[in-house]
Amino acid sequence: MKKRVFSIALCILLTLAFFAHSAAESDLIGDANGDGEVTVSDAALAMRLSVGLDWRMNLRARFNCDFNGNGEIDASDASQILRHAAGLKQLVMPTTDAVLLEELNANSHYIELFTEWIARYIQSLPTQNPYRKVLYEAAKYIGTPYEEMDCSKFVRTAYRDAGISTSVYPQTNSNGTLVWYQSNRPERLHEMPMIEELEFDIDVLNPGYVLIYINPETGMGNHLALYVGKIDGEPVIMDSGNDGVRLQGLWSGGSWELTYYVDPLG
C-alpha cells in the first residue's frame, strides 16, 4: 500500500513538473523554479532531476536544492522541499566552511557559486573518511606556484599533512609513483575505465583518489592529480600545472592522458 501511495505521489509530482517553469534566478532556499516561493512545484522539479529527467534549472536553483551537499539533487532533497511546502519541516541549508571556500577560490577555474558548491561537497564527506582530510589539506595549497609545488609534490604533501603514512604513498615523482604501485601495491592501481571514446567512467572514483596521467609516446607517468568528486555532473580535480595548484574540471589529452587511478588506502 505504501509503495502504491508513493508511486502515485511520484507520478503527480512528475506531472506537475511539466507545467512548472524556470523563472528568474532566486536566492530562496529550495526555490527550484525561481518564482520566489517554495511550493510543490519546486519539489516536482527536484524529483524530476532525482530520477534522471533533465530540467532547465539555473545554477543558483540547483545549488539551493542540494541540502545534503552530495553534489547533486536527489530524492532526499526533493523530499525535504516537499515537506517544507506541506508545512512539516523548515528548510535549512548547511553553512559553507568559509576558510575552505577561500582556499579553493585562490585558484579556481569556476565561478564562485560553483566553487562554493564544491566546498560544501567536501565538507559533507563523512568526518571519519581519511580522504576528506586529504582534500582539506590539499585545499590549503591552492594557488601555490608550480615552481614551489609541482604535481607530484602537491599530492604527496596533501597525504603527508593528512597524517597518512608514507608507506602507502611513495616519496617519488609521478612516474616513480606508477612504478612503485606496479611493484608494491598492484591491487591499488587500476586502469581508468572508459564508457566510450574520450568519456571516462568516473563512477569508479572516490574523493581523494590519485589520478596518474601517462605520456602515450613514452609510456611514462608525467602528471598526478587528486580527484575531488562529481558536482552537478561535473567531475572535479585538484592538481598543479603552469598556473600553479588549482581547482578545475577533469581533463585528459595530448601528451597528458589519464590512464590510471589509485586508491592508496584500498
C-alpha positions as CSV (number, residue, x, y, z in Angstrom):
1,M,0.0,0.0,0.0
2,K,2.8,2.4,0.9
3,K,4.6,1.7,-2.3
4,R,1.4,2.4,-4.3
5,V,0.9,5.7,-2.5
6,F,4.5,6.7,-3.1
7,S,4.2,5.8,-6.8
8,I,1.0,7.9,-7.2
9,A,2.7,10.8,-5.4
10,L,5.7,10.5,-7.7
11,C,3.5,10.5,-10.8
12,I,1.7,13.6,-9.6
13,L,5.0,15.4,-8.9
14,L,6.5,14.5,-12.3
15,T,3.3,15.6,-14.0
16,L,3.4,18.9,-12.1
17,A,7.0,19.4,-13.2
18,F,5.9,19.6,-16.9
19,F,3.7,22.6,-16.0
20,A,6.3,24.4,-13.8
21,H,8.6,26.9,-15.4
22,S,12.1,28.2,-14.8
23,A,11.7,31.9,-13.8
24,A,14.2,34.5,-12.7
25,E,17.2,33.5,-10.5
26,S,16.2,33.3,-6.9
27,D,18.3,33.2,-3.7
28,L,15.5,31.4,-1.8
29,I,16.4,28.0,-0.4
30,G,14.5,25.3,-2.2
31,D,13.1,27.6,-4.9
32,A,13.8,25.4,-7.9
33,N,11.6,27.3,-10.4
34,G,12.7,30.8,-9.3
35,D,9.2,32.1,-8.7
36,G,10.1,33.5,-5.2
37,E,8.4,30.8,-3.1
38,V,8.8,27.1,-2.2
39,T,5.9,25.0,-3.3
40,V,5.0,21.5,-4.5
41,S,6.2,22.6,-8.0
42,D,9.7,23.0,-6.7
43,A,9.6,19.5,-5.2
44,A,8.3,18.3,-8.5
45,L,11.3,19.7,-10.3
46,A,13.7,18.3,-7.8
47,M,12.1,14.9,-8.1
48,R,12.3,15.1,-11.8
49,L,16.1,15.6,-11.6
50,S,16.5,12.9,-9.0
51,V,15.1,10.2,-11.3
52,G,17.3,11.2,-14.2
53,L,15.0,13.5,-16.1
54,D,16.6,16.7,-17.2
55,W,15.2,20.1,-16.3
56,R,16.4,23.6,-17.2
57,M,17.1,24.9,-13.7
58,N,19.7,27.6,-13.4
59,L,22.9,27.0,-11.3
60,R,21.6,29.1,-8.3
61,A,18.4,27.0,-8.2
62,R,20.3,23.7,-8.3
63,F,22.7,24.8,-5.7
64,N,19.9,25.9,-3.4
65,C,18.2,22.5,-3.7
66,D,21.2,20.4,-2.7
67,F,20.6,20.2,1.0
68,N,22.7,17.2,1.8
69,G,25.7,18.6,0.0
70,N,26.4,15.5,-2.1
71,G,26.8,17.4,-5.3
72,E,23.5,16.5,-6.9
73,I,19.8,16.9,-6.4
74,D,18.4,13.6,-5.3
75,A,15.3,12.1,-3.7
76,S,16.3,13.3,-0.2
77,D,16.5,16.9,-1.4
78,A,13.1,16.6,-3.2
79,S,11.6,15.1,0.0
80,Q,12.8,18.0,2.1
81,I,11.4,20.5,-0.3
82,L,8.0,18.7,-0.3
83,R,7.9,18.5,3.5
84,H,8.6,22.2,3.7
85,A,5.9,23.0,1.1
86,A,3.5,21.0,3.2
87,G,4.5,22.9,6.4
88,L,6.0,19.8,8.0
89,K,9.7,20.9,8.1
90,Q,11.7,24.1,7.8
91,L,14.4,24.0,5.2
92,V,17.9,24.6,6.5
93,M,20.9,24.9,4.2
94,P,24.3,23.8,5.7
95,T,26.7,26.7,6.3
96,T,29.6,26.7,3.9
97,D,33.1,26.4,5.5
98,A,34.3,29.9,4.8
99,V,38.0,29.0,5.2
100,L,37.7,26.1,2.8
101,L,35.9,28.2,0.3
102,E,38.5,31.0,0.5
103,E,41.3,28.4,-0.1
104,L,39.6,26.9,-3.1
105,N,38.9,30.3,-4.6
106,A,42.6,31.1,-4.5
107,N,42.9,29.5,-8.0
108,S,39.5,28.1,-9.0
109,H,38.6,27.6,-12.7
110,Y,35.0,28.0,-11.7
111,I,32.7,30.9,-10.8
112,E,32.4,31.5,-7.0
113,L,29.0,29.9,-6.7
114,F,30.1,26.6,-8.2
115,T,33.3,26.7,-6.1
116,E,31.1,27.1,-3.1
117,W,29.1,24.0,-4.1
118,I,32.4,22.1,-4.3
119,A,33.4,23.4,-0.8
120,R,30.1,22.2,0.6
121,Y,30.6,18.8,-1.1
122,I,34.0,18.3,0.5
123,Q,32.7,19.3,4.0
124,S,29.7,17.0,3.6
125,L,32.0,13.9,3.4
126,P,32.0,11.7,6.5
127,T,34.4,13.1,9.1
128,Q,35.8,9.6,9.6
129,N,36.7,9.3,5.9
130,P,40.5,9.8,5.7
131,Y,40.2,11.2,2.2
132,R,38.2,14.1,3.5
133,K,41.2,15.1,5.5
134,V,43.4,14.8,2.4
135,L,41.2,17.1,0.4
136,Y,41.0,19.6,3.2
137,E,44.8,19.6,3.4
138,A,45.2,19.8,-0.3
139,A,42.9,22.9,-0.5
140,K,45.4,24.8,1.6
141,Y,47.9,24.8,-1.3
142,I,45.5,26.0,-4.0
143,G,47.3,29.0,-5.6
144,T,50.8,27.9,-4.8
145,P,53.1,28.4,-7.9
146,Y,54.2,25.4,-9.8
147,E,57.8,26.3,-9.2
148,E,57.2,25.8,-5.5
149,M,55.0,22.7,-5.7
150,D,54.8,20.5,-8.8
151,C,52.0,18.0,-9.3
152,S,53.8,15.1,-7.5
153,K,54.8,17.2,-4.5
154,F,51.3,18.6,-4.2
155,V,49.7,15.2,-4.0
156,R,52.4,13.8,-1.7
157,T,52.2,16.8,0.6
158,A,48.4,16.5,0.9
159,Y,48.7,12.9,2.1
160,R,51.5,13.7,4.4
161,D,49.7,16.7,6.0
162,A,46.6,14.5,6.5
163,G,48.7,12.2,8.7
164,I,48.7,9.3,6.3
165,S,51.8,7.1,6.5
166,T,54.2,7.5,3.6
167,S,54.2,3.7,3.3
168,V,51.0,4.0,1.3
169,Y,52.2,6.8,-0.9
170,P,55.8,6.8,-2.3
171,Q,58.2,9.8,-1.9
172,T,58.8,9.9,-5.7
173,N,57.8,11.7,-8.8
174,S,54.8,10.7,-10.8
175,N,56.5,8.0,-12.9
176,G,58.1,6.7,-9.8
177,T,54.6,6.6,-8.2
178,L,53.4,4.4,-11.1
179,V,56.4,2.1,-10.9
180,W,56.0,1.9,-7.1
181,Y,52.4,0.8,-7.2
182,Q,53.1,-1.6,-10.1
183,S,55.8,-3.3,-8.0
184,N,54.5,-3.0,-4.4
185,R,50.7,-2.4,-4.4
186,P,49.4,-3.6,-7.8
187,E,46.0,-4.2,-6.2
188,R,45.6,-0.5,-5.6
189,L,46.5,0.6,-9.2
190,H,43.6,0.4,-11.6
191,E,43.2,1.3,-15.3
192,M,40.8,4.2,-15.8
193,P,37.7,2.6,-17.5
194,M,36.0,4.2,-20.4
195,I,32.3,4.3,-21.1
196,E,33.0,5.3,-24.7
197,E,35.8,7.1,-26.6
198,L,37.0,10.1,-24.6
199,E,34.5,9.5,-21.9
200,F,35.7,8.1,-18.6
201,D,33.6,6.0,-16.2
202,I,34.1,8.4,-13.2
203,D,31.7,6.5,-11.0
204,V,34.6,4.2,-10.1
205,L,36.4,7.1,-8.4
206,N,36.0,8.2,-4.8
207,P,37.0,11.6,-3.4
208,G,40.8,11.7,-2.6
209,Y,41.8,9.0,-5.1
210,V,45.1,9.7,-7.0
211,L,44.9,10.1,-10.8
212,I,48.0,9.2,-12.9
213,Y,48.5,10.6,-16.3
214,I,50.7,8.8,-18.8
215,N,52.6,10.1,-21.8
216,P,51.3,7.9,-24.6
217,E,54.6,8.2,-26.6
218,T,56.9,7.2,-23.8
219,G,54.6,5.2,-21.6
220,M,55.9,7.0,-18.6
221,G,53.9,8.7,-15.9
222,N,54.2,12.5,-16.1
223,H,51.4,14.0,-14.1
224,L,49.4,13.4,-10.9
225,A,46.1,14.8,-9.7
226,L,43.7,14.4,-6.8
227,Y,40.1,13.5,-7.6
228,V,37.6,15.7,-5.7
229,G,34.2,14.4,-6.8
230,K,31.3,14.9,-9.1
231,I,29.4,18.1,-8.5
232,D,26.3,18.9,-10.6
233,G,27.5,16.2,-13.1
234,E,31.0,17.8,-13.4
235,P,34.0,15.7,-12.3
236,V,36.4,18.0,-10.4
237,I,40.1,17.6,-9.6
238,M,42.9,19.4,-7.9
239,D,46.4,19.4,-9.5
240,S,49.4,21.6,-10.2
241,G,50.1,23.0,-13.6
242,N,51.5,26.1,-15.3
243,D,49.2,28.4,-13.3
244,G,50.0,26.6,-10.0
245,V,48.0,24.4,-7.8
246,R,44.4,24.7,-9.0
247,L,40.8,23.5,-8.7
248,Q,39.4,22.5,-12.1
249,G,37.5,20.0,-14.2
250,L,38.8,16.6,-15.1
251,W,40.8,16.7,-18.3
252,S,42.9,14.4,-20.5
253,G,44.5,14.7,-23.9
254,G,47.7,15.1,-25.9
255,S,50.8,14.2,-24.0
256,W,48.8,14.0,-20.8
257,E,46.4,11.1,-20.9
258,L,44.5,10.0,-17.8
259,T,45.4,6.3,-17.7
260,Y,45.3,5.0,-14.1
261,Y,43.7,5.8,-10.7
262,V,45.0,4.7,-7.3
263,D,43.2,4.1,-4.0
264,P,46.2,4.4,-1.7
265,L,44.3,3.1,1.3
266,G,42.4,0.4,-0.6
